[in-house]
């Protein structure tokens, strides 16, 4: 297709027309399962074709987040759309926005894990993202804030190691230095202070 310019032009026209139809459906707030499936396909296409940056892909992730949030009851009623909601899209939110999670993103990733190792891992990663965010606002001269931050990090470490031990039979992993029943580092005070086209954009 890279050398067949007519095929490339025809494919681009079909894609642009499809994006236009999807944009129209979104503007009418007309939800169907097919609309969600189409949005997912467009998102994957943007991940493949990103000549300059991942801006368009990230925009698709944000757009699908809005669809999932608005139509959650209908989405969770069907197995395929529920799988998209619980796993597929959470992974996309994580890889595109991990270090700058909004409150909505954190709430989404922290939903009940339903006894699923991947969903539990998303919860842990959401907590890591939240700690990263809080770390940027800590004054190193404030011993209390630094100590609290360290304590939260160690609690999260224990939570992560508990996850490994709970699911080691299913995921397989190498034995770690730390874990339940093993010595963990103590919580010591700090001693030193050292532009693309998208259906989610309004039409011009």
N, C-alpha and C positions, 0 to 999 in steps of 0.2 A: 504494500500500500504506500510505502514511503517513496517508491519510484513511479507509481501509477497516479499521476496528478489528477486525472479525471475521476478516478475512484475516490481519491482523497477529498476532492471538492464535493462530490456527491454525498459522501459520508458526513462531511461537515454540514452540508445543507440539511440533511436528515436530522442530525443532532441538534442544530439550531432551531429547527421547526419543533422538535420534540420538547426542547427546553421552553420554547414559547408557549406550547400547549400546557405544560406543567405550571409555568408562571401564571397563566390565566386561571387554572384550576385552584392554585393557591390563593390568588386574589379573591376568588369567590368563596374561599374557605370550604371547598368541596373535597372532603376526605374520602378516599377509598384505599383498600389494601394495595391496589395496583399503583396508586400514587406513591405510597411509601416504597414499594419495590422499585419503581422507576427512579425515585430519589436516591436510593442505595446504589443503583447501577450508575447513575450520573456521578455520584461521589467516587466510585471506583475508577471511572474513566478519568476524572480529574486527577486522581492519584497517579495514574499511568502517564497522562499527558500534562506535564508541568514544566514547560520550557524555561520559565524564569524563576518561579518560586512556588510555594505551596499555598499561596493566598486563596486561590479559588477553591482548593480542596478544603481548607479550614472553613471557608464560608459555607460550603455544602454541609460540613459537620454541624455548624451552628444552626443552619436552616433545618436540618433533620431533627436536631434537639428540640426546636420549637414545635415541629409537627408531633413528635413523640409526647411532648409535655401537654399539648393541647388536646390530643386525641387518645390519651392513655387508656381510658376504659375500653374503647373499641380495640385498641392494639393488643391488650392483654387477654382478650377473649379468644384469640386464635393462636395455635402453637407456633407457627412460623413468625408472625409479627411479634409475639412475646419473646421469642429467641432473639430477634433483632433488638428489641427494647432492652433485654436483660444483659446480653453479652456482646453482640456485634457492635452496637453503637457505644456502649460503655468503653470498649477498647479504643474506638476512634476518639472519643472525648479525652481519654487518658493520654494518647500519643500526641494529640494536637495542643492540649491545654494543661498538661500536668502541673507545670510550675506556676500557673496563674489561674487556679480554679476559682470560678465565681461561687457565690453561696449556692446558687441553683445546681451548678456542676457538682459541688461537694455533696449536697443532699442526694443528688441522683446516684453518684458512685457509692454512697454510704447506705443505700437501701438494704433491707434484710437480704442476707445471702442465700436463704433457702437451702442451706446445707450443701452448697456448691463451692468447690475449692477456688474456681476462677472468680466467682462473685465475692468470696471472702478476700481474695487477693486484691480485688479492686477497692474494697473497703480499706485495706491496709495502705495501698498506694494513695488513696485519697487523704488519709491521715498524714502520710509523708508530705504530700503536696501542701497540706494546711500548715504543717510545721515549717516547711520551707518559706511559706508566705509570712508566718509569724517571725521567723528568724531575721527577716529584713527590717523589722521594726524594733528590735531589741537594742537597747543602749548597753554597750559593753561595760560601762561604769556602774551599772545597776546589778549588784551581786544577786539580789533576789530574783530578778527577771532571768538572769543567766542560769541560775540554779534551777529555776522552774522549767526552763527550756531543756536543760540537760535531763532533768527527771522525766519529762514528757518523751524525750528521745529514747531513754532506756525502757520506759514502759512500752513504747512502740516496738522496740527491739524484741522484748519478751513476747509481745503479741505475734510478731512475725515468726519467731522461732517456734511458738506454739502451733502456728499454722503449718510449718514444715513437718513437725512431729505428728500432727493430726492426719496429714494427708500423704505421708511418705510412702504408704503402700500403693497409692494411685499414681503419684507423680514421679517417684524415684528421685533421690538426692544424695549428696555426699555428706557424711557426718560432719557436724559443725563443732567448733570449740565451745559454743554456748548453747544452752537449751535447758529444759526442765531437769532439775537435779544436778546441774553443773554450775561451776562457779561463774558468776557474772561480774563484770566490772562494777565497782562500787560507785555510788553517786557522790563524787567528791566536789567540793567547792572549786570554783575557778581560782587558780592561784596566779595566773598571768593574764595580761590583757594585750595582748598582741592584736491587580486590576482586571480581572477577567469577567466575562459575561456569566451571569448566574441567574437562575429563576428566583433567588432570594433577594435580589436587588429590585427596587421599583423600576418599572419600565420607563424609558425616556421618551 
